[in-house]
Amino acid sequence: MTEPGDRGRIDVVRFARWRGGSTLSEITLSIPERSLLALKVTPGQAGDELRLAAAMKLYELGRLSSGAAAELAGIPRCLFLTKLADYGIDTFRLTQEELESEGRLA
């Protein structure tokens, strides 16, 4: 595991645990105490925020669907979609062609 001087180290520990029928992996991330103090959060709150931020960025990059990103964040999909605006991320990604097609259908 992580030693006190190993700042920035990420340990990946895989284990089989069932939640909603899927296997989970656990990742341990070492965060400097100063960062927690600056954010004014507990380690648990920091973990939740980091999961949400990672899920949002992976969604924004198109690496995860909204459903998969919501699952990573540990929140319902509808809540995930509403939180996207808080981070300045478009909820729906349509190409110009798709947008024009949708406009003709309206």
Backbone as a printed PyTorch tensor [residue, N CA C, xyz], in Angstrom:
tensor([[[  0.8280,  -1.1840,   0.0000],
         [  0.0000,   0.0000,   0.0000],
         [  0.8750,   1.2500,   0.0000]],

        [[  0.2950,   2.3890,   0.2410],
         [  0.9890,   3.6630,   0.1420],
         [  1.7220,   4.0040,   1.4370]],

        [[  2.9640,   4.4170,   1.2900],
         [  3.7680,   4.8760,   2.4150],
         [  3.5850,   6.3800,   2.5630]],

        [[  3.8690,   6.9390,   3.7650],
         [  3.6490,   8.3710,   3.9840],
         [  4.3460,   9.2830,   2.9820]],

        [[  5.5110,   8.9060,   2.4680],
         [  6.2380,   9.7670,   1.5370],
         [  5.8740,   9.5540,   0.0810]],

        [[  4.9250,   8.7010,  -0.2100],
         [  4.5670,   8.3550,  -1.5800],
         [  3.4630,   9.2490,  -2.1300]],

        [[  3.6310,  10.5290,  -2.1020],
         [  2.6060,  11.4400,  -2.6120],
         [  2.4150,  11.2430,  -4.0980]],

        [[  1.1830,  11.2970,  -4.5070],
         [  0.8660,  11.1730,  -5.9130],
         [  0.7880,   9.7350,  -6.3940]],

        [[  1.0420,   8.7850,  -5.5600],
         [  1.0060,   7.3860,  -5.9560],
         [ -0.4370,   6.8940,  -5.9960]],

        [[ -0.7320,   6.1010,  -6.9860],
         [ -2.0650,   5.5120,  -7.1070],
         [ -1.9030,   4.0030,  -7.0760]],

        [[ -2.5620,   3.3590,  -6.1550],
         [ -2.5530,   1.9090,  -6.0640],
         [ -3.8580,   1.3870,  -6.6140]],

        [[ -3.7830,   0.3910,  -7.4610],
         [ -4.9880,  -0.2360,  -7.9900],
         [ -5.0910,  -1.6090,  -7.3640]],

        [[ -6.1810,  -1.8420,  -6.6830],
         [ -6.4420,  -3.1130,  -6.0470],
         [ -7.7260,  -3.6570,  -6.6470]],

        [[ -7.6540,  -4.8000,  -7.3030],
         [ -8.8440,  -5.3780,  -7.9240],
         [ -9.4370,  -6.4250,  -6.9980]],

        [[-10.7320,  -6.3960,  -6.9130],
         [-11.4170,  -7.4000,  -6.1150],
         [-12.8100,  -7.6000,  -6.6740]],

        [[-13.3290,  -8.7790,  -6.4750],
         [-14.6740,  -9.0770,  -6.9680],
         [-15.6680,  -8.7950,  -5.8660]],

        [[-16.5580,  -7.8890,  -6.1060],
         [-17.6370,  -7.5710,  -5.1860],
         [-18.8310,  -7.2550,  -6.0500]],

        [[-19.9660,  -7.7380,  -5.7000],
         [-21.1470,  -7.5500,  -6.5270],
         [-21.9830,  -6.3910,  -6.0370]],

        [[-22.2670,  -5.4960,  -6.9310],
         [-23.1800,  -4.3910,  -6.6610],
         [-23.9420,  -4.1530,  -7.9520]],

        [[-25.1960,  -4.4220,  -7.9250],
         [-25.9800,  -4.2460,  -9.1360],
         [-25.5680,  -5.2200, -10.2310]],

        [[-24.9780,  -6.3470,  -9.8420],
         [-24.6020,  -7.3620, -10.8060],
         [-23.2720,  -7.1180, -11.4950]],

        [[-22.4960,  -6.1110, -11.0750],
         [-21.2200,  -5.8620, -11.7450],
         [-20.0620,  -6.0060, -10.7640]],

        [[-18.9240,  -6.3870, -11.2900],
         [-17.7130,  -6.5030, -10.4960],
         [-17.0990,  -5.1130, -10.3580]],

        [[-16.6500,  -4.7890,  -9.1870],
         [-16.0470,  -3.4830,  -8.9410],
         [-14.5460,  -3.6190,  -8.7510]],

        [[-13.8180,  -2.5710,  -9.0780],
         [-12.3980,  -2.4620,  -8.7860],
         [-12.2220,  -1.3110,  -7.8210]],

        [[-11.2790,  -1.4420,  -6.9440],
         [-11.0150,  -0.3750,  -5.9780],
         [ -9.6760,   0.2600,  -6.2990]],

        [[ -9.6330,   1.5810,  -6.3090],
         [ -8.4180,   2.3370,  -6.5560],
         [ -8.1480,   3.1900,  -5.3340]],

        [[ -6.9240,   3.1190,  -4.8280],
         [ -6.5400,   3.9300,  -3.6810],
         [ -5.6760,   5.0780,  -4.1830]],

        [[ -6.0630,   6.3000,  -3.8530],
         [ -5.3660,   7.4960,  -4.3050],
         [ -4.8620,   8.2530,  -3.0860]],

        [[ -3.5820,   8.5420,  -3.0600],
         [ -3.0030,   9.3150,  -1.9590],
         [ -3.1610,  10.8030,  -2.2490]],

        [[ -3.7830,  11.5160,  -1.3220],
         [ -4.0230,  12.9490,  -1.4850],
         [ -3.3410,  13.6860,  -0.3320]],

        [[ -2.5350,  14.6940,  -0.6410],
         [ -1.8900,  15.4490,   0.4370],
         [ -2.9320,  16.0680,   1.3730]],

        [[ -2.6610,  16.0380,   2.6490],
         [ -3.5750,  16.5870,   3.6550],
         [ -3.8770,  18.0520,   3.3670]],

        [[ -2.8880,  18.7900,   2.8620],
         [ -3.1020,  20.2020,   2.5400],
         [ -4.1950,  20.3850,   1.4900]],

        [[ -4.2560,  19.4580,   0.5530],
         [ -5.3000,  19.5420,  -0.4790],
         [ -6.6800,  19.3780,   0.1380]],

        [[ -6.8020,  18.4190,   1.0620],
         [ -8.0810,  18.2220,   1.7430],
         [ -8.4590,  19.4510,   2.5560]],

        [[ -7.4840,  20.0400,   3.2280],
         [ -7.7440,  21.2430,   4.0170],
         [ -8.1500,  22.4060,   3.1130]],

        [[ -7.4700,  22.5500,   1.9750],
         [ -7.7900,  23.6350,   1.0440],
         [ -9.1970,  23.4630,   0.4710]],

        [[ -9.5730,  22.2220,   0.2090],
         [-10.8990,  21.9500,  -0.3330],
         [-11.9910,  21.9580,   0.7390]],

        [[-11.5450,  21.8900,   1.9980],
         [-12.4620,  21.8500,   3.1380],
         [-13.4170,  20.6650,   3.0330]],

        [[-12.8340,  19.4910,   2.7670],
         [-13.6170,  18.2700,   2.6390],
         [-12.9480,  17.1400,   3.4160]],

        [[-13.7380,  16.1420,   3.7330],
         [-13.2120,  14.9280,   4.3570],
         [-12.6440,  14.0370,   3.2490]],

        [[-11.8580,  13.0400,   3.6100],
         [-11.3690,  12.1170,   2.5820],
         [-12.5080,  11.4650,   1.7910]],

        [[-13.6010,  11.1030,   2.4560],
         [-14.7440,  10.5170,   1.7610],
         [-15.3760,  11.4750,   0.7730]],

        [[-15.5110,  12.7360,   1.1770],
         [-16.0820,  13.7470,   0.2850],
         [-15.1560,  13.9910,  -0.9050]],

        [[-13.8470,  13.9960,  -0.6500],
         [-12.8800,  14.1830,  -1.7380],
         [-12.9910,  13.0380,  -2.7320]],

        [[-13.1430,  11.8200,  -2.2360],
         [-13.3020,  10.6710,  -3.1190],
         [-14.5330,  10.7980,  -3.9930]],

        [[-15.6410,  11.2240,  -3.3870],
         [-16.8800,  11.4150,  -4.1460],
         [-16.7140,  12.4930,  -5.2180]],

        [[-16.0570,  13.6030,  -4.8590],
         [-15.8490,  14.6920,  -5.8070],
         [-14.9360,  14.2650,  -6.9470]],

        [[-13.8900,  13.5130,  -6.6240],
         [-12.9690,  13.0560,  -7.6530],
         [-13.6330,  12.0580,  -8.5990]],

        [[-14.4680,  11.1810,  -8.0640],
         [-15.2060,  10.2390,  -8.9200],
         [-16.1360,  10.9890,  -9.8610]],

        [[-16.8380,  12.0000,  -9.3420],
         [-17.7410,  12.7870, -10.1720],
         [-16.9630,  13.5510, -11.2370]],

        [[-15.8670,  14.1860, -10.8530],
         [-15.0690,  14.9620, -11.8090],
         [-14.4950,  14.0570, -12.9000]],

        [[-14.0060,  12.8870, -12.5160],
         [-13.4730,  11.9450, -13.5010],
         [-14.5760,  11.4700, -14.4420]],

        [[-15.7300,  11.1600, -13.8840],
         [-16.8510,  10.6930, -14.6990],
         [-17.2720,  11.7680, -15.6970]],

        [[-17.3260,  13.0180, -15.2390],
         [-17.7330,  14.1110, -16.1200],
         [-16.7240,  14.3280, -17.2370]],

        [[-15.4510,  14.2790, -16.9040],
         [-14.4240,  14.4870, -17.9320],
         [-14.4270,  13.3550, -18.9420]],

        [[-14.5640,  12.1220, -18.4780],
         [-14.6020,  10.9790, -19.3950],
         [-15.8400,  11.0380, -20.2860]],

        [[-16.9520,  11.5290, -19.7530],
         [-18.1580,  11.7360, -20.5610],
         [-17.9060,  12.8250, -21.6070]],

        [[-17.3160,  13.9300, -21.1580],
         [-17.0460,  15.0530, -22.0540],
         [-16.1310,  14.6340, -23.2070]],

        [[-15.1710,  13.7740, -22.9280],
         [-14.2440,  13.2990, -23.9520],
         [-14.8480,  12.2150, -24.8480]],

        [[-16.0620,  11.7730, -24.5000],
         [-16.7080,  10.7380, -25.2790],
         [-16.2220,   9.3400, -24.9710]],

        [[-15.5150,   9.1800, -23.8600],
         [-14.9830,   7.8660, -23.4830],
         [-16.0080,   7.0230, -22.7500]],

        [[-16.9940,   7.6690, -22.1160],
         [-18.0650,   6.9650, -21.4070],
         [-19.4120,   7.5250, -21.8320]],

        [[-20.4090,   6.6680, -21.8780],
         [-21.7780,   7.1330, -22.0980],
         [-22.2560,   7.8240, -20.8300]],

        [[-23.3710,   8.5120, -20.9060],
         [-23.8920,   9.1800, -19.7070],
         [-24.2620,   8.1560, -18.6350]],

        [[-24.7780,   7.0130, -19.0440],
         [-25.1270,   5.9730, -18.0740],
         [-23.9140,   5.3910, -17.3860]],

        [[-22.8590,   5.1140, -18.1650],
         [-21.6290,   4.5710, -17.5920],
         [-20.9420,   5.6050, -16.7100]],

        [[-20.9760,   6.8580, -17.1260],
         [-20.3620,   7.9250, -16.3280],
         [-21.1130,   8.1100, -15.0100]],

        [[-22.4380,   8.0500, -15.0670],
         [-23.2360,   8.1700, -13.8430],
         [-22.9300,   7.0200, -12.8920]],

        [[-22.7810,   5.8210, -13.4460],
         [-22.4450,   4.6680, -12.6080],
         [-21.0790,   4.8570, -11.9510]],

        [[-20.0990,   5.3700, -12.7170],
         [-18.7750,   5.6500, -12.1540],
         [-18.8780,   6.6750, -11.0320]],

        [[-19.7040,   7.7030, -11.2380],
         [-19.8760,   8.7520, -10.2310],
         [-20.6720,   8.2660,  -9.0250]],

        [[-21.4010,   7.1680,  -9.2090],
         [-22.1950,   6.6330,  -8.1030],
         [-23.4990,   7.3770,  -7.8660]],

        [[-24.0280,   7.9750,  -8.9390],
         [-25.2800,   8.7280,  -8.8250],
         [-26.2210,   8.3080,  -9.9520]],

        [[-27.5250,   8.5710,  -9.8040],
         [-28.4600,   8.2520, -10.8790],
         [-28.1530,   9.0540, -12.1460]],

        [[-28.4560,   8.4650, -13.3040],
         [-28.1670,   9.1080, -14.5850],
         [-28.8350,  10.4740, -14.7040]],

        [[-30.0840,  10.5910, -14.2770],
         [-30.7830,  11.8860, -14.4020],
         [-30.0770,  12.9610, -13.5700]],

        [[-29.5750,  12.6120, -12.3970],
         [-28.8310,  13.5710, -11.5790],
         [-27.5020,  13.9180, -12.2380]],

        [[-26.8270,  12.9200, -12.8060],
         [-25.5720,  13.1610, -13.5170],
         [-25.7900,  14.1670, -14.6460]],

        [[-26.8450,  13.9570, -15.4230],
         [-27.1230,  14.8530, -16.5490],
         [-27.4000,  16.2780, -16.0870]],

        [[-28.0680,  16.4480, -14.9540],
         [-28.3410,  17.8050, -14.4620],
         [-27.0780,  18.4620, -13.9190]],

        [[-26.1490,  17.6740, -13.3820],
         [-24.9140,  18.2250, -12.8340],
         [-23.9240,  18.6660, -13.9180]],

        [[-24.0910,  18.1680, -15.1430],
         [-23.1760,  18.5440, -16.2260],
         [-23.1030,  20.0520, -16.4110]],

        [[-24.2280,  20.7240, -16.3110],
         [-24.2600,  22.1790, -16.4990],
         [-23.4180,  22.8960, -15.4430]],

        [[-23.3750,  22.3430, -14.2250],
         [-22.5660,  22.9520, -13.1620],
         [-21.0860,  22.9790, -13.5380]],

        [[-20.6730,  22.0510, -14.4080],
         [-19.2800,  21.9460, -14.8180],
         [-19.0560,  22.4930, -16.2250]],

        [[-20.0970,  23.1070, -16.8070],
         [-19.9660,  23.6970, -18.1350],
         [-19.8370,  22.6710, -19.2460]],

        [[-20.4280,  21.4910, -19.0510],
         [-20.3410,  20.4240, -20.0430],
         [-21.7010,  20.2730, -20.7170]],

        [[-21.6910,  20.2180, -22.0380],
         [-22.9380,  20.0430, -22.7850],
         [-23.5590,  18.6900, -22.4540]],

        [[-24.8540,  18.7010, -22.2250],
         [-25.5630,  17.4590, -21.9060],
         [-25.6470,  16.5570, -23.1220]],

        [[-25.9200,  17.1340, -24.2620],
         [-26.0600,  16.3570, -25.4850],
         [-25.0280,  16.8300, -26.4940]],

        [[-24.3980,  15.8680, -27.1470],
         [-23.3780,  16.1930, -28.1460],
         [-23.9210,  15.8130, -29.5200]],

        [[-24.3650,  16.7990, -30.2590],
         [-24.8770,  16.5600, -31.6020],
         [-23.9480,  17.2190, -32.6110]],

        [[-23.7220,  16.5410, -33.7270],
         [-22.9670,  17.1530, -34.8130],
         [-23.8680,  18.1890, -35.4710]],

        [[-23.2820,  19.0370, -36.2990],
         [-24.0610,  20.0520, -37.0180],
         [-25.1130,  19.3750, -37.8850]],

        [[-24.7540,  18.2700, -38.5220],
         [-25.6960,  17.5440, -39.3660],
         [-26.8630,  16.9830, -38.5500]],

        [[-26.5610,  16.4020, -37.3780],
         [-27.6120,  15.8750, -36.5220],
         [-28.5320,  16.9850, -36.0210]],

        [[-27.9400,  18.1240, -35.6810],
         [-28.7260,  19.2580, -35.1990],
         [-29.6650,  19.7690, -36.2940]],

        [[-29.1740,  19.8750, -37.5230],
         [-30.0050,  20.3160, -38.6230],
         [-31.1300,  19.3210, -38.9030]],

        [[-30.8060,  18.0430, -38.8100],
         [-31.8050,  17.0000, -39.0060],
         [-32.8930,  17.0940, -37.9480]],

        [[-32.5000,  17.2830, -36.7120],
         [-33.4660,  17.4310, -35.6060],
         [-34.3380,  18.6570, -35.8390]],

        [[-33.7540,  19.7420, -36.3410],
         [-34.4910,  20.9700, -36.5930],
         [-35.5450,  20.7810, -37.6760]],

        [[-35.2240,  19.9900, -38.6860],
         [-36.2010,  19.7220, -39.7580],
         [-37.3630,  18.8740, -39.2580]],

        [[-37.1010,  18.0240, -38.2710],
         [-38.1480,  17.1570, -37.7270],
         [-39.1140,  17.8960, -36.8110]],

        [[-38.6670,  19.0290, -36.2660],
         [-39.4930,  19.7520, -35.2950],
         [-40.6560,  20.4520, -35.9090]]])
